[in-house]
Amino acid sequence: MTQIGAWRKETLVGRLESNSQQELKFDGIPHGGLYTQDDAREIVEYARVRHINVVPEIEMPGHAQAAIAAYPELGNTGQQLEVGTKWGVIENIFNPKETTILFLQDVLTEILQIFPSKFVHIGGDEAVKTQWKASAEAQARINELGLKNEEELQGYFTRRMAEFLTSKGRRLIGWDEILEGGIPSDAAVMSWRGEKGGIAAAQAGHDVVMAPTGSTYFDYYQSKDKDKEPLAIGGYLPLEVVYHYEPVPKEIAMEFSKHVLGSQGQLWTEYMPSSKQVEYMAFPRLTALAEVTWSSKEERNFPEFLERLNHHLKRLAILDVNYRRLDSVN
């Protein structure tokens, strides 16, 4: 996994445009790296003394190309893949064999020894089912288990992981796609494709973390004038929109609002080549989301927040954090 899956031979130059016939260009530079167990333990301890809990995510069954490149038997086609060199959603997905499930549970066993987090994230998002539909083995697995379709097969996959984590005293959490195949009662959901999934999950009694793209995706641009901003995936999310987000939707009945654990800011870094650019995308939007999750809706006031934020930005400057200036182009 670390010798093969942790390295790609090159990286896409520029942004991958959706639904386009663009000619892709690559930099020709090998890129990769890995965390040792000791590295991960150091991160966990660094966070612990600062009252931060690190929740690990091991993506399954989609977003699996690097793992399948290292272990072709985990895939569906039998072909030797290379680690992906461009971004986006890719069809390569773990096969649903028992040996694959046990392999991934073995990976989780190693993770549990390092991360004490009550929650363990198994992803579950953007799992394209094309290969399962074309695989005789996957279709046989569906029939063997008495399932209706590929969505229920992913639901079975998720339940197996949930049962495993529960047996170890942990709880499964995954992106809102895990709802589509049915999930165990103690599983939690992160709602990223808007709030619909989170609302449905909360009202079904599942704990929820609200993480919708339109309010919490910090890899989106901070200005409509994209030419004056670092390259990003797209979208537009200014500071004020983040601050006015309310994690408990009005559509959730009062008796179910307790299931909204909070919100999460997402910062996917495929277009961020340095830690300084990550800081630029995170701050001060992360500061705004922090206040959203730490205060009641009635207490929030954006102009007052900006006054206090000016003082906080001085702290970030002293800490050499590369935050985006408030007087930058909007």
VOBA-1610 file (N, C-alpha, C; in pm, whole numbers, padded with zeros to 5 digits, always signed):
BEGIN
Met+00082-00121+00000Met+00000+00000+00000Met+00086+00126+00000Thr+00194+00125+00078Thr+00278+00245+00085Thr+00379+00252-00029Gln+00420+00138-00081Gln+00517+00140-00190Gln+00454+00175-00324Ile+00329+00133-00344Ile+00262+00156-00472Ile+00149+00258-00458Gly+00056+00232-00367Gly-00064+00315-00356Gly-00040+00457-00309Ala+00074+00482-00247Ala+00102+00615-00192Ala+00166+00710-00293Trp+00186+00664-00417Trp+00260+00745-00513Trp+00191+00749-00649Arg+00182+00865-00708Arg+00135+00878-00846Arg+00250+00929-00931Lys+00250+00893-01058Lys+00364+00925-01143Lys+00369+01071-01185Glu+00253+01140-01181Glu+00246+01280-01219Glu+00113+01337-01172Thr+00097+01468-01192Thr-00023+01535-01144Thr-00082+01623-01254Leu-00213+01628-01258Leu-00282+01712-01355Leu-00245+01859-01335Val-00221+01929-01445Val-00193+02072-01441Val-00323+02147-01465Gly-00355+02241-01376Gly-00479+02316-01390Gly-00598+02241-01336Arg-00716+02294-01364Arg-00839+02237-01311Arg-00902+02143-01412Leu-00956+02032-01362Leu-01029+01940-01446Leu-01172+01992-01461Glu-01206+02034-01581Glu-01339+02089-01606Glu-01439+01974-01629Ser-01556+01985-01567Ser-01656+01881-01583Ser-01723+01893-01720Asn-01758+01779-01776Asn-01831+01774-01904Asn-01761+01850-02016Ser-01628+01840-02020Ser-01555+01910-02126Ser-01464+01811-02199Gln-01421+01849-02316Gln-01331+01766-02395Gln-01189+01825-02391Gln-01155+01886-02279Gln-01026+01953-02269Gln-00910+01856-02287Glu-00802+01907-02339Glu-00679+01828-02350Glu-00606+01836-02216Leu-00592+01722-02151Leu-00532+01719-02018Leu-00380+01732-02029Lys-00324+01811-01939Lys-00179+01828-01931Lys-00131+01786-01792Phe-00016+01721-01787Phe+00038+01671-01661Phe+00180+01723-01641Asp+00222+01729-01514Asp+00352+01790-01486Asp+00470+01693-01498Gly+00442+01562-01507Gly+00550+01465-01523Gly+00634+01444-01397Ile+00589+01495-01284Ile+00666+01486-01160Ile+00602+01386-01065Pro+00671+01279-01025Pro+00615+01184-00928Pro+00582+01255-00797His+00471+01215-00736His+00426+01280-00613His+00366+01176-00519Gly+00391+01192-00391Gly+00331+01101-00295Gly+00392+01115-00158Gly+00364+01018-00073Gly+00415+01020+00064Gly+00325+00937+00153Leu+00365+00926+00277Leu+00289+00841+00368Leu+00314+00885+00512Tyr+00222+00845+00599Tyr+00238+00861+00743Tyr+00273+00724+00801Thr+00376+00720+00883Thr+00401+00598+00959Thr+00303+00592+01075Gln+00297+00480+01143Gln+00212+00469+01261Gln+00257+00571+01366Asp+00386+00588+01382Asp+00436+00685+01480Asp+00398+00828+01441Asp+00401+00858+01310Asp+00358+00991+01264Asp+00213+01016+01304Ala+00128+00917+01279Ala-00014+00931+01309Ala-00037+00946+01459Arg+00036+00870+01538Arg+00021+00881+01683Arg+00065+01020+01732Glu+00165+01075+01669Glu+00211+01209+01706Glu+00102+01313+01677Ile+00035+01298+01563Ile-00074+01389+01528Ile-00187+01377+01629Val-00224+01253+01662Val-00332+01230+01758Val-00300+01294+01893Glu-00177+01279+01939Glu-00139+01335+02069Glu-00132+01487+02064Tyr-00078+01541+01957Tyr-00073+01687+01939Tyr-00213+01745+01949Ala-00309+01677+01884Ala-00448+01723+01887Ala-00510+01705+02025Arg-00481+01592+02089Arg-00545+01561+02218Arg-00516+01667+02322Val-00390+01711+02331Val-00355+01809+02433Val-00419+01945+02403Arg-00471+01963+02283Arg-00541+02085+02245Arg-00692+02063+02240His-00737+01954+02301His-00880+01921+02311His-00945+01901+02174Ile-00869+01841+02083Ile-00919+01811+01948Ile-00918+01660+01929Asn-01026+01608+01875Asn-01038+01466+01847Asn-01018+01443+01697Val-00925+01358+01661Val-00898+01327+01521Val-00982+01206+01480Val-01071+01226+01381Val-01155+01118+01331Val-01094+01066+01201Pro-01048+00942+01198Pro-00989+00890+01073Pro-01096+00851+00973Glu-01065+00866+00845Glu-01156+00820+00739Glu-01081+00725+00647Ile-01136+00605+00633Ile-01086+00507+00537Ile-01197+00486+00435Glu-01179+00539+00316Glu-01284+00544+00215Glu-01316+00407+00158Met-01445+00374+00152Met-01491+00248+00093Met-01641+00258+00063Pro-01692+00192-00039Pro-01617+00109-00134Pro-01562+00185-00254Gly-01598+00315-00269Gly-01545+00394-00379Gly-01418+00468-00341His-01373+00555-00430His-01247+00629-00410His-01136+00532-00370Ala-01125+00423-00444Ala-01039+00312-00401Ala-00927+00280-00500Gln-00906+00366-00600Gln-00813+00328-00707Gln-00671+00304-00657Ala-00623+00385-00563Ala-00486+00367-00515Ala-00470+00232-00446Ala-00570+00193-00367Ala-00563+00064-00299Ala-00569-00051-00399Ile-00656-00037-00501Ile-00667-00143-00602Ile-00541-00150-00686Ala-00475-00035-00708Ala-00348-00036-00781Ala-00244-00118-00704Ala-00248-00109-00573Ala-00154-00185-00490Ala-00194-00332-00479Tyr-00326-00358-00475Tyr-00378-00494-00460Tyr-00489-00517-00563Pro-00454-00558-00685Pro-00553-00573-00793Pro-00668-00668-00756Glu-00643-00762-00667Glu-00748-00857-00630Glu-00863-00791-00555Leu-00845-00667-00511Leu-00952-00594-00444Leu-01048-00529-00543Gly-01012-00528-00671Gly-01094-00465-00773Gly-01191-00561-00838Asn-01255-00515-00944Asn-01358-00594-01011Asn-01317-00644-01149Thr-01215-00585-01208Thr-01181-00615-01348Thr-01063-00710-01363Gly-00983-00725-01257Gly-00863-00808-01268Gly-00747-00738-01334Gln-00768-00615-01380Gln-00664-00540-01448Gln-00571-00471-01347Gln-00445-00456-01387Gln-00350-00382-01306Gln-00370-00233-01331Leu-00413-00161-01230Leu-00433-00017-01241Leu-00309+00057-01196Glu-00301+00184-01236Glu-00201+00272-01177Glu-00273+00371-01086Val-00200+00431-00996Val-00259+00532-00908Val-00306+00648-00994Gly-00424+00700-00964Gly-00483+00805-01045Gly-00397+00931-01052Thr-00402+00997-01166Thr-00324+01119-01185Thr-00412+01241-01210Lys-00543+01222-01210Lys-00635+01335-01226Lys-00743+01325-01120Trp-00813+01438-01099Trp-00913+01444-00993Trp-01048+01397-01044Gly-01144+01392-00954Gly-01280+01360-00994Gly-01326+01225-00944Val-01445+01184-00989Val-01505+01057-00950Val-01466+00951-01050Ile-01408+00842-01002Ile-01356+00736-01088Ile-01435+00608-01061Glu-01458+00527-01163Glu-01543+00410-01150Glu-01480+00295-01072Asn-01348+00294-01055Asn-01285+00181-00987Asn-01329+00176-00841Ile-01380+00061-00801Ile-01446+00044-00672Ile-01409-00093-00615Phe-01403-00104-00484Phe-01373-00234-00424Phe-01479-00337-00463Asn-01436-00461-00486Asn-01534-00567-00509Asn-01598-00607-00375Pro-01717-00670-00380Pro-01788-00701-00256Pro-01759-00841-00200Lys-01647-00900-00239Lys-01614-01033-00189Lys-01590-01032-00038Glu-01607-01148+00023Glu-01581-01161+00166Glu-01434-01132+00197Thr-01344-01174+00108Thr-01201-01150+00132Thr-01170-01000+00133Thr-01240-00924+00050Thr-01218-00779+00047Thr-01271-00714+00175Ile-01388-00756+00220Ile-01443-00704+00345Ile-01350-00733+00461Leu-01296-00853+00467Leu-01204-00888+00575Leu-01073-00809+00564Phe-01027-00785+00442Phe-00908-00703+00422Phe-00929-00563+00480Leu-01044-00502+00449Leu-01070-00367+00496Leu-01093-00364+00647Gln-01150-00468+00702Gln-01163-00475+00848Gln-01026-00488+00914Asp-00934-00554+00846Asp-00798-00562+00896Asp-00732-00425+00895Val-00758-00347+00789Val-00707-00210+00784Val-00765-00129+00900Leu-00896-00142+00923Leu-00959-00069+01033Leu-00902-00111+01168Thr-00865-00238+01182Thr-00804-00284+01307Thr-00677-00207+01338Glu-00595-00185+01235Glu-00473-00107+01253Glu-00506+00038+01288Ile-00608+00093+01223Ile-00650+00231+01250Ile-00697+00246+01394Leu-00773+00149+01444Leu-00827+00158+01580Leu-00718+00157+01685Gln-00606+00096+01653Gln-00494+00092+01747Gln-00423+00227+01759Ile-00446+00313+01661Ile-00378+00443+01657Ile-00471+00558+01697Phe-00596+00550+01652Phe-00691+00659+01673Phe-00795+00619+01777Pro-00801+00687+01891Pro-00899+00653+01994Pro-01038+00709+01969Ser-01059+00778+01860Ser-01186+00843+01830Ser-01305+00747+01842Lys-01414+00796+01903Lys-01536+00716+01912Lys-01592+00688+01773Phe-01584+00788+01685Phe-01632+00772+01548Phe-01519+00733+01455Val-01550+00645+01361Val-01457+00611+01252Val-01535+00628+01122His-01479+00707+01032His-01545+00742+00905His-01509+00640+00798Ile-01609+00588+00729Ile-01581+00491+00621Ile-01616+00548+00484Gly-01634+00680+00475Gly-01660+00741+00345Gly-01798+00702+00292Gly-01799+00621+00188Gly-01925+00575+00130Gly-01978+00663+00019Asp-01910+00775-00009Asp-01960+00869-00110Asp-01910+00832-00250Glu-01983+00877-00350Glu-01942+00872-00490Glu-01893+00733-00531Ala-01964+00631-00482Ala-01929+00492-00516Ala-02005+00453-00642Val-01945+00476-00756Val-02008+00446-00886Val-02026+00295-00898Lys-02145+00251-00935Lys-02177+00107-00935Lys-02159+00041-01071Thr-02101+00110-01168Thr-02088+00054-01304Thr-02019-00081-01303Gln-01909-00093-01231Gln-01834-00219-01230Gln-01911-00330-01160Trp-01985-00297-01056Trp-02066-00399-00990Trp-02176-00450-01083Lys-02234-00359-01162Lys-02340-00399-01254Lys-02285-00492-01363Ala-02159-00474-01400Ala-02098-00554-01506Ala-02029-00679-01454Ser-02015-00692-01323Ser-01939-00802-01264Ser-02030-00920-01232Ala-01997-01036-01288Ala-02075-01157-01258Ala-02063-01193-01110Glu-01945-01169-01053Glu-01925-01202-00911Glu-02007-01110-00821Ala-02012-00981-00855Ala-02091-00887-00775Ala-02240-00920-00787Gln-02286-00955-00908Gln-02426-00989-00925Gln-02461-01119-00851Ala-02367-01213-00850Ala-02389-01336-00775Ala-02397-01307-00626Arg-02318-01211-00580Arg-02319-01172-00439Arg-02455-01110-00403Ile-02508-01029-00492Ile-02640-00969-00470Ile-02745-01078-00455Asn-02743-01178-00544Asn-02839-01288-00538Asn-02820-01373-00413Glu-02695-01400-00381Glu-02663-01482-00263Glu-02717-01420-00135Leu-02707-01286-00126Leu-02750-01215-00005Leu-02897-01177-00008Gly-02964-01205-00119Gly-03105-01172-00130Gly-03132-01023-00138Leu-03043-00951-00202Leu-03056-00805-00213Leu-03125-00768-00344Lys-03175-00645-00349Lys-03249-00600-00467Lys-03159-00542-00575Asn-03053-00472-00534Asn-02974-00400-00633Asn-02838-00363-00575Glu-02762-00286-00655Glu-02627-00249-00614Glu-02627-00153-00496Glu-02730-00069-00482Glu-02737+00021-00367Glu-02749-00059-00238Glu-02830-00162-00241Glu-02844-00247-00122Glu-02716-00326-00096Leu-02640-00354-00202Leu-02511-00420-00183Leu-02415-00329-00107Gln-02416-00199-00143Gln-02333-00106-00066Gln-02385-00097+00078Gly-02518-00103+00095Gly-02574-00103+00229Gly-02525-00222+00310Tyr-02517-00339+00247Tyr-02462-00458+00314Tyr-02316-00435+00352Phe-02240-00380+00258Phe-02099-00348+00280Phe-02085-00257+00403Thr-02169-00154+00408Thr-02166-00059+00519Thr-02203-00125+00651Arg-02307-00209+00649Arg-02349-00276+00772Arg-02240-00367+00828Arg-02168-00433+00739Arg-02059-00520+00786Arg-01954-00438+00859Met-01924-00321+00806Met-01825-00235+00871Met-01879-00179+01002Ala-02008-00145+01003Ala-02069-00093+01125Ala-02068-00198+01235Glu-02104-00321+01200Glu-02104-00429+01299Glu-01964-00452+01354Phe-01866-00446+01265Phe-01726-00464+01308Phe-01685-00354+01405Leu-01714-00229+01369Leu-01675-00117+01455Leu-01750-00121+01588Thr-01878-00156+01585Thr-01955-00167+01708Thr-01895-00272+01800Ser-01849-00382+01744Ser-01789-00489+01825Ser-01660-00443+01892Lys-01601-00336+01838Lys-01477-00281+01894Lys-01504-00158+01981Gly-01631-00129+02008Gly-01666-00015+02091Gly-01662+00118+02019Arg-01670+00116+01886Arg-01667+00240+01808Arg-01798+00257+01732Arg-01813+00374+01664Arg-01932+00401+01586Arg-01895+00440+01444Leu-01970+00391+01350Leu-01947+00424+01209Leu-02014+00558+01176Ile-01944+00637+01096Ile-02001+00757+01037Ile-01961+00759+00890Gly-02051+00806+00804Gly-02022+00809+00661Gly-02096+00923+00594Trp-02059+00951+00470Trp-02126+01056+00392Trp-02269+01013+00361Asp-02354+01108+00321Asp-02498+01082+00315Asp-02537+00975+00214Glu-02449+00937+00121Glu-02482+00829+00028Glu-02508+00696+00099Ile-02454+00680+00220Ile-02475+00551+00288Ile-02622+00530+00323Leu-02703+00635+00320Leu-02846+00621+00347Leu-02917+00543+00237Glu-02864+00544+00117Glu-02935+00491+00001Glu-02952+00340+00006Gly-02862+00270+00077Gly-02874+00125+00084Gly-02920+00076+00220Gly-02954+00170+00309Gly-02996+00133+00443Gly-02876+00121+00536Ile-02887+00177+00657Ile-02776+00176+00750Ile-02823+00134+00889Pro-02733+00084+00973Pro-02768+00044+01110Pro-02815+00163+01193Ser-02888+00136+01298Ser-02949+00242+01378Ser-02847+00331+01448Asp-02728+00276+01481Asp-02631+00356+01554Asp-02531+00427+01464Ala-02546+00413+01331Ala-02455+00481+01238Ala-02492+00628+01228Ala-02390+00713+01209Ala-02410+00857+01195Ala-02381+00898+01050Val-02434+01014+01013Val-02429+01058+00873Val-02372+01199+00864Met-02282+01220+00768Met-02236+01354+00732Met-02306+01395+00603Ser-02384+01502+00610Ser-02467+01543+00496Ser-02393+01649+00415Trp-02344+01610+00297Trp-02265+01704+00214Trp-02338+01747+00087Arg-02427+01665+00037Arg-02500+01700-00086Arg-02624+01782-00048Gly-02599+01898+00010Gly-02707+01977+00065Gly-02747+01924+00203Glu-02868+01957+00246Glu-02913+01919+00380Glu-03018+01808+00378Lys-03065+01769+00260Lys-03174+01673+00250Lys-03142+01542+00320Gly-03023+01490+00294Gly-02985+01364+00357Gly-02976+01375+00507Gly-02921+01487+00555Gly-02909+01507+00699Gly-03044+01520+00767Ile-03138+01588+00701Ile-03273+01602+00756Ile-03339+01465+00767Ala-03331+01387+00660Ala-03392+01254+00660Ala-03328+01165+00766Ala-03195+01173+00779Ala-03126+01089+00876Ala-03164+01127+01018Ala-03166+01256+01049Ala-03199+01301+01184Ala-03341+01259+01222Gln-03435+01274+01129Gln-03574+01240+01159Gln-03597+01090+01163Ala-03496+01014+01118Ala-03501+00869+01132Ala-03426+00823+01257Gly-03374+00921+01334Gly-03309+00889+01460Gly-03158+00871+01453His-03097+00909+01339His-02952+00899+01326His-02885+01031+01366Asp-02770+01022+01430Asp-02692+01143+01456Asp-02637+01194+01323Val-02625+01328+01315Val-02592+01392+01187Val-02489+01503+01209Val-02397+01515+01114Val-02308+01631+01105Val-02341+01700+00974Met-02379+01827+00981Met-02415+01902+00861Met-02289+01958+00794Ala-02273+01924+00666Ala-02153+01965+00592Ala-02186+01996+00447Pro-02291+02077+00421Pro-02335+02101+00283Pro-02234+02182+00203Thr-02223+02151+00075Thr-02125+02217-00012Thr-02143+02368-00014Gly-02268+02415-00020Gly-02293+02557-00039Gly-02257+02645+00078Ser-02231+02586+00195Ser-02201+02665+00314Ser-02073+02627+00386Thr-02017+02509+00357Thr-01905+02461+00440Thr-01787+02406+00360Tyr-01786+02426+00228Tyr-01675+02373+00148Tyr-01570+02481+00126Phe-01463+02473+00203Phe-01359+02577+00200Phe-01261+02559+00085Asp-01282+02458+00000Asp-01203+02449-00123Asp-01268+02531-00234Tyr-01383+02594-00207Tyr-01447+02682-00304Tyr-01379+02820-00303Tyr-01393+02891-00413Tyr-01334+03025-00425Tyr-01395+03121-00323Gln-01313+03220-00283Gln-01358+03321-00189Gln-01393+03453-00260Ser-01381+03453-00390Ser-01413+03573-00468Ser-01476+03530-00600Lys-01563+03615-00653Lys-01619+03588-00786Lys-01516+03615-00895Asp-01416+03696-00863Asp-01307+03723-00957Asp-01201+03615-00938Lys-01222+03500-01000Lys-01137+03383-00976Lys-00994+03403-01024Asp-00974+03493-01118Asp-00840+03514-01170Asp-00747+03576-01065Lys-00805+03638-00962Lys-00725+03700-00858Lys-00710+03610-00735Glu-00757+03488-00748Glu-00750+03392-00638Glu-00667+03271-00680Pro-00613+03196-00583Pro-00542+03073-00618Pro-00636+02975-00688Leu-00580+02891-00773Leu-00659+02790-00844Leu-00736+02705-00744Ala-00865+02685-00771Ala-00949+02605-00683Ala-01043+02520-00767Ile-01119+02434-00702Ile-01204+02340-00774Ile-01321+02410-00841Gly-01362+02526-00789Gly-01478+02597-00842Gly-01566+02643-00729Gly-01689+02682-00760Gly-01780+02728-00657Gly-01744+02865-00603Tyr-01826+02916-00513Tyr-01803+03048-00453Tyr-01862+03046-00313Leu-01778+03067-00213Leu-01823+03064-00074Leu-01754+03176+00004Pro-01817+03295+00009Pro-01758+03406+00084Pro-01779+03390+00234Leu-01704+03467+00310Leu-01707+03461+00455Leu-01847+03481+00511Glu-01921+03577+00456Glu-02054+03608+00510Glu-02150+03491+00496Val-02141+03418+00386Val-02229+03303+00366Val-02200+03195+00471Val-02072+03174+00498Val-02035+03078+00602Val-02095+03120+00736Tyr-02081+03248+00769Tyr-02125+03295+00899Tyr-02277+03284+00916His-02352+03297+00809His-02497+03294+00819His-02555+03154+00806Tyr-02469+03054+00801Tyr-02519+02917+00794Tyr-02578+02875+00929Glu-02689+02803+00925Glu-02752+02749+01046Glu-02753+02597+01036Pro-02674+02527+01121Pro-02660+02382+01108Pro-02785+02301+01140Val-02880+02359+01213Val-03003+02285+01246Val-03116+02337+01156Pro-03145+02268+01045Pro-03247+02316+00952Pro-03384+02323+01018Lys-03461+02419+00975Lys-03597+02435+01029Lys-03686+02317+00993Glu-03649+02241+00891Glu-03729+02127+00851Glu-03722+02010+00950Ile-03622+02014+01039Ile-03610+01907+01137Ile-03699+01938+01257Ala-03789+01845+01287Ala-03878+01864+01400Ala-03798+01879+01529Met-03852+01958+01623Met-03780+01990+01746Met-03730+01866+01818Glu-03812+01761+01823Glu-03772+01643+01900Glu-03655+01568+01837Phe-03626+01598+01708Phe-03514+01532+01642Phe-03391+01622+01629Ser-03402+01748+01668Ser-03290+01841+01651Ser-03168+01800+01733Lys-03190+01723+01840Lys-03078+01676+01923Lys-02982+01588+01846His-03030+01534+01733His-02945+01445+01654His-02844+01521+01568Val-02859+01652+01557Val-02761+01731+01482Val-02643+01758+01575Leu-02534+01686+01555Leu-02418+01699+01642Leu-02343+01829+01619Gly-02355+01885+01499Gly-02284+02008+01466Gly-02260+02017+01318Ser-02156+02089+01282Ser-02123+02109+01141Ser-01975+02080+01121Gln-01935+02070+00995Gln-01795+02046+00963Gln-01756+02124+00838Gly-01639+02186+00840Gly-01586+02253+00723Gly-01498+02158+00645Gln-01520+02151+00514Gln-01441+02060+00429Gln-01335+02139+00354Leu-01214+02084+00350Leu-01107+02150+00277Leu-01027+02043+00202Trp-01079+02006+00085Trp-01010+01907+00001Trp-00896+01976-00071Thr-00778+01917-00068Thr-00656+01991-00103Thr-00595+01955-00239Glu-00671+01893-00330Glu-00607+01854-00456Glu-00551+01971-00535Tyr-00607+02091-00516Tyr-00557+02208-00587Tyr-00470+02297-00499Met-00423+02244-00387Met-00345+02324-00293Met-00207+02260-00272Pro-00105+02314-00337Pro+00027+02251-00334Pro+00108+02278-00208Ser+00061+02367-00121Ser+00140+02401-00003Ser+00050+02425+00117Ser+00109+02414+00235Ser+00033+02438+00358Ser-00012+02584+00367Lys+00065+02676+00311Lys+00027+02817+00314Lys-00100+02842+00233Gln-00115+02770+00122Gln-00237+02785+00044Gln-00356+02723+00117Val-00332+02615+00189Val-00437+02555+00271Val-00483+02656+00376Glu-00389+02723+00441Glu-00424+02824+00541Glu-00507+02937+00478Tyr-00469+02977+00359Tyr-00540+03085+00290Tyr-00685+03047+00264Met-00709+02921+00229Met-00844+02877+00201Met-00924+02854+00330Ala-00857+02820+00437Ala-00926+02789+00563Ala-00963+02912+00643Phe-00874+03009+00648Phe-00895+03125+00737Phe-00918+03252+00657Pro-01016+03335+00699Pro-01090+03325+00826Pro-01223+03251+00818Arg-01250+03180+00708Arg-01380+03113+00699Arg-01398+03011+00810Leu-01291+02943+00848Leu-01301+02846+00957Leu-01339+02914+01088Thr-01290+03034+01109Thr-01326+03112+01227Thr-01476+03141+01229Ala-01531+03174+01113Ala-01675+03200+01104Ala-01756+03075+01135Leu-01716+02961+01080Leu-01789+02838+01106Leu-01779+02797+01252Ala-01664+02823+01313Ala-01648+02793+01456Ala-01751+02868+01538Glu-01768+02997+01509Glu-01866+03074+01585Glu-02008+03026+01557Val-02035+02985+01434Val-02166+02931+01400Val-02199+02810+01487Thr-02102+02722+01503Thr-02127+02597+01577Thr-02119+02615+01728Trp-02058+02723+01773Trp-02042+02745+01917Trp-02143+02844+01975Ser-02234+02893+01896Ser-02327+02995+01945Ser-02466+02969+01890Ser-02566+03026+01957Ser-02703+03012+01910Ser-02728+03109+01795Lys-02825+03078+01714Lys-02857+03161+01599Lys-02891+03303+01641Glu-02960+03316+01755Glu-03004+03447+01802Glu-02888+03536+01845Glu-02776+03475+01881Glu-02662+03552+01930Glu-02570+03600+01821Arg-02591+03553+01701Arg-02497+03585+01594Arg-02527+03719+01529Asn-02419+03794+01504Asn-02432+03926+01441Asn-02307+03947+01356Phe-02324+03950+01225Phe-02208+03953+01136Phe-02122+04078+01153Pro-02178+04199+01161Pro-02094+04318+01182Pro-02012+04309+01312Glu-02074+04258+01419Glu-02000+04243+01545Glu-01892+04137+01531Phe-01924+04032+01458Phe-01824+03929+01432Phe-01702+03987+01361Leu-01725+04072+01262Leu-01613+04132+01187Leu-01526+04218+01278Glu-01588+04289+01373Glu-01509+04371+01466Glu-01418+04282+01550Arg-01473+04173+01602Arg-01392+04082+01683Arg-01291+04007+01598Leu-01329+03979+01474Leu-01240+03906+01386Leu-01113+03985+01358Asn-01122+04117+01349Asn-01002+04198+01325Asn-00899+04176+01434His-00943+04160+01556His-00850+04131+01666His-00793+03989+01652His-00879+03896+01613His-00834+03758+01599His-00732+03744+01485Leu-00751+03821+01379Leu-00658+03813+01267Leu-00517+03857+01307Lys-00509+03946+01404Lys-00377+03985+01454Lys-00307+03866+01521Arg-00387+03784+01590Arg-00330+03663+01649Arg-00280+03568+01541Leu-00361+03552+01435Leu-00320+03464+01326Leu-00193+03515+01259Ala-00181+03646+01247Ala-00060+03704+01186Ala+00063+03674+01271Ile+00048+03687+01401Ile+00160+03657+01491Ile+00202+03511+01479Leu+00102+03424+01456Leu+00128+03281+01441Leu+00173+03245+01299Asp+00189+03347+01213Asp+00233+03327+01075Asp+00134+03242+00996Val+00005+03259+01024Val-00100+03191+00947Val-00134+03278+00825Asn-00132+03218+00710Asn-00153+03290+00584Asn-00303+03307+00555Tyr-00373+03381+00640Tyr-00516+03399+00622Tyr-00545+03496+00506Arg-00666+03486+00451Arg-00708+03577+00345Arg-00751+03710+00406Arg-00695+03820+00358Arg-00726+03951+00411Arg-00870+03990+00383Leu-00930+04058+00477Leu-01071+04096+00464Leu-01092+04200+00353Asp-00988+04277+00320Asp-01003+04380+00217Asp-00972+04324+00078Ser-00957+04191+00068Ser-00933+04131-00064Ser-01059+04144-00150Val-01041+04129-00279Val-01151+04143-00373Val-01257+04037-00343Asn-01385+04076-00340Asn-01495+03982-00316Asn-01561+03943-00449
//
